Amino acid sequence: MILKEILKNIVAKQERVLLCNTTDSFKAEELLASLPDTKLNIKSFYQQGLYIARINDKGFLGDVLYRVK
């Protein structure tokens, strides 16, 4: 799954979460509207209620992109 699909699912399910990086908090809609395609196409994993993490080339969890607030 890619980040764009995860954000679209959050929006479609009307989940009331804020996604936080190291400095700011965002709604999923804001990220969909503002992130470039290169970021939206990152292979990612959503652990509901905890975080969205990058999936590395070997298929393992990598960096946490956003934490759920």
Order of alpha helices (4+ residues) and beta strands (2+ residues): alpha-beta-beta-alpha-alpha-beta-beta-beta
